[in-house]
Amino acid sequence: MSRIRGICCLLAVALLWRSSAFAEPLRLRQTDPGHMGSRDLLPVIPPPDQPLTRYADPGREIYRFPDGLDRIASPDRTLSTLCRRGAFTQEFDGQLFASTPDRRYGLGLPGNHGNLHDPQGRARPDTAYFFARSGTSACSVTVASLARLQQYLVSTQP
């Protein structure tokens, strides 16, 4: 009985092996003869009569501090920690900014168009928030009262 089983198993394996060895290989349809070719990676250069267009928004300068930000604003450790975790940031990095002679700070103002992402509701309505190294693990937030910033105002359109 076991001899018949062994012969049947050998016969089945031989038939399977023979049928797969002589079967027609699977053929793939090639839809486009050049589908494996390289792409043209050259940049598209506009004609000489058209001016180059800058697509990035350069941002809007709202405040300008000729002597720096140190005497006007103070760093906030709690908000800086939240900024590093992404819980208190700018909506768009650099959309609104304040400039000093040596640095450019991102600016967040409370309100509808203030460029401030504050899901925990920590922003106060009378305060401006200045972001240094925004979007990194070294982010720092500096806080100043809007009343103290009036004399440094450059643009009123946030």
ChimeraX attribute file (.defattr): number of C-alpha atoms within 10 A of each C-alpha:
attribute: neighborCount
match mode: 1-to-1
recipient: residues
	/A:1	5
	/A:2	7
	/A:3	8
	/A:4	9
	/A:5	10
	/A:6	11
	/A:7	11
	/A:8	12
	/A:9	12
	/A:10	12
	/A:11	12
	/A:12	12
	/A:13	12
	/A:14	11
	/A:15	12
	/A:16	11
	/A:17	12
	/A:18	11
	/A:19	11
	/A:20	10
	/A:21	10
	/A:22	8
	/A:23	9
	/A:24	8
	/A:25	8
	/A:26	6
	/A:27	6
	/A:28	6
	/A:29	6
	/A:30	8
	/A:31	7
	/A:32	7
	/A:33	7
	/A:34	9
	/A:35	9
	/A:36	7
	/A:37	7
	/A:38	7
	/A:39	8
	/A:40	6
	/A:41	6
	/A:42	6
	/A:43	6
	/A:44	6
	/A:45	7
	/A:46	10
	/A:47	8
	/A:48	7
	/A:49	6
	/A:50	7
	/A:51	8
	/A:52	10
	/A:53	7
	/A:54	7
	/A:55	6
	/A:56	6
	/A:57	8
	/A:58	11
	/A:59	14
	/A:60	17
	/A:61	22
	/A:62	17
	/A:63	21
	/A:64	20
	/A:65	17
	/A:66	11
	/A:67	11
	/A:68	14
	/A:69	20
	/A:70	10
	/A:71	8
	/A:72	14
	/A:73	18
	/A:74	15
	/A:75	16
	/A:76	14
	/A:77	12
	/A:78	11
	/A:79	22
	/A:80	23
	/A:81	17
	/A:82	17
	/A:83	26
	/A:84	19
	/A:85	14
	/A:86	18
	/A:87	16
	/A:88	26
	/A:89	28
	/A:90	25
	/A:91	16
	/A:92	15
	/A:93	19
	/A:94	21
	/A:95	18
	/A:96	25
	/A:97	21
	/A:98	23
	/A:99	18
	/A:100	14
	/A:101	11
	/A:102	8
	/A:103	10
	/A:104	17
	/A:105	23
	/A:106	24
	/A:107	31
	/A:108	32
	/A:109	22
	/A:110	19
	/A:111	11
	/A:112	8
	/A:113	11
	/A:114	17
	/A:115	21
	/A:116	22
	/A:117	19
	/A:118	18
	/A:119	11
	/A:120	9
	/A:121	9
	/A:122	11
	/A:123	19
	/A:124	12
	/A:125	11
	/A:126	11
	/A:127	17
	/A:128	22
	/A:129	28
	/A:130	26
	/A:131	27
	/A:132	18
	/A:133	16
	/A:134	23
	/A:135	16
	/A:136	12
	/A:137	13
	/A:138	12
	/A:139	19
	/A:140	22
	/A:141	28
	/A:142	21
	/A:143	18
	/A:144	19
	/A:145	16
	/A:146	15
	/A:147	10
	/A:148	12
	/A:149	16
	/A:150	10
	/A:151	11
	/A:152	13
	/A:153	14
	/A:154	14
	/A:155	11
	/A:156	9
	/A:157	9
	/A:158	17
